[in-house]
Amino acid sequence: MERARQLVGEMLIYCFVVVLLTGGFLSSFYTPSGQTVYYDGSYTPLRGTPMSAAYTSTLKISFEVRGGLLIRQLHQSSSTLLVAGTIIWALLGHFRYALAMLGLGLGLLGGLSGYGAVDDLLTGIVLGKLSIPWWYGLHLLAALAMGATLVISSRQEAARNPRTLPFVALSLGLTALIFLL
């Protein structure tokens, strides 16, 4: 059971790398501002509609940046896999590891804050009126803390059960298979 938990932990690190790379790409086009602007992008039904600069930049990433929608979807699906994998990781450890619980909490916080940073209509209704830069900063902090939690846990597990080349190949292969499905 410990080896299965270690395998899931390795897969979580690879999912986190995908989240980190796609998030880095998205952040280069994202504007974390709640300032009201009028949409002037390529999606004609919304042209002239007042909305936050954050939501405008999200729409521009989706419709105008080459591969932007694919990267957004990959970021969202890998984040979902990260949270689901953290739940499995915690269950395999029978909730006895504090790092697993911390990772689960950080994954949920990262997802919630990432959702809040987009600033669509539901965000203002459900998540309150916390400003968009706060949501974005919370999202970045949760991501960094999640990465640190995964690396620390992986190092601890690797000290007990050293990784082998077939083990790393299996974890990479399973992660790729999950992304392809």
KANOR-V896946 format. One record per residue. N is the residue number from 0. RES is the residue in one small letter. D_CENTER is the distance of its C-alpha to the mean C-alpha in Angstrom with 2 decimals. Layout:
N;RES;D_CENTER  N;RES;D_CENTER
This chain:
0;m;26.78  1;e;25.65  2;r;25.20  3;a;23.02  4;r;20.83  5;q;20.73  6;l;19.86  7;v;16.85  8;g;15.83  9;e;16.30  10;m;14.25  11;l;11.29  12;i;11.85  13;y;12.00  14;c;8.75  15;f;7.25  16;v;9.60  17;v;8.51  18;v;4.92  19;l;7.36  20;l;9.98  21;t;8.68  22;g;7.37  23;g;10.85  24;f;12.54  25;l;11.38  26;s;12.31  27;s;15.70  28;f;16.53  29;y;15.03  30;t;17.58  31;p;16.59  32;s;19.95  33;g;21.46  34;q;24.70  35;t;26.22  36;v;26.90  37;y;28.42  38;y;26.42  39;d;28.22  40;g;25.95  41;s;26.79  42;y;25.98  43;t;29.54  44;p;29.36  45;l;27.38  46;r;29.47  47;g;31.00  48;t;28.80  49;p;27.91  50;m;24.23  51;s;22.01  52;a;21.26  53;a;17.49  54;y;17.94  55;t;20.41  56;s;18.16  57;t;15.52  58;l;18.51  59;k;19.79  60;i;16.66  61;s;16.99  62;f;20.75  63;e;21.99  64;v;19.73  65;r;20.56  66;g;17.75  67;g;15.55  68;l;15.09  69;l;14.38  70;i;11.65  71;r;10.12  72;q;10.62  73;l;9.33  74;h;5.92  75;q;6.17  76;s;8.04  77;s;6.35  78;s;3.55  79;t;7.10  80;l;8.77  81;l;7.20  82;v;8.52  83;a;11.56  84;g;12.27  85;t;12.27  86;i;14.76  87;i;16.82  88;w;16.75  89;a;18.09  90;l;20.61  91;l;21.90  92;g;22.60  93;h;24.33  94;f;22.34  95;r;24.54  96;y;21.99  97;a;20.84  98;l;17.91  99;a;16.63  100;m;17.02  101;l;15.44  102;g;12.34  103;l;12.32  104;g;12.92  105;l;10.27  106;g;7.58  107;l;9.42  108;l;9.96  109;g;6.51  110;g;6.20  111;l;9.77  112;s;9.83  113;g;7.51  114;y;9.91  115;g;12.71  116;a;12.26  117;v;13.01  118;d;16.31  119;d;17.63  120;l;20.67  121;l;19.18  122;t;17.17  123;g;20.55  124;i;22.16  125;v;19.77  126;l;18.03  127;g;21.17  128;k;22.13  129;l;20.02  130;s;19.85  131;i;16.97  132;p;17.06  133;w;16.67  134;w;13.54  135;y;12.13  136;g;13.55  137;l;12.26  138;h;8.61  139;l;9.61  140;l;11.66  141;a;9.36  142;a;7.12  143;l;10.64  144;a;12.05  145;m;9.69  146;g;10.60  147;a;14.14  148;t;14.32  149;l;13.46  150;v;15.92  151;i;18.56  152;s;18.50  153;s;18.70  154;r;21.59  155;q;23.33  156;e;23.19  157;a;24.32  158;a;27.21  159;r;28.37  160;n;27.82  161;p;27.76  162;r;25.71  163;t;27.86  164;l;27.42  165;p;27.55  166;f;24.89  167;v;22.47  168;a;23.51  169;l;22.98  170;s;19.43  171;l;18.61  172;g;20.55  173;l;18.99  174;t;15.42  175;a;16.81  176;l;18.65  177;i;15.78  178;f;14.06  179;l;17.53  180;l;18.23
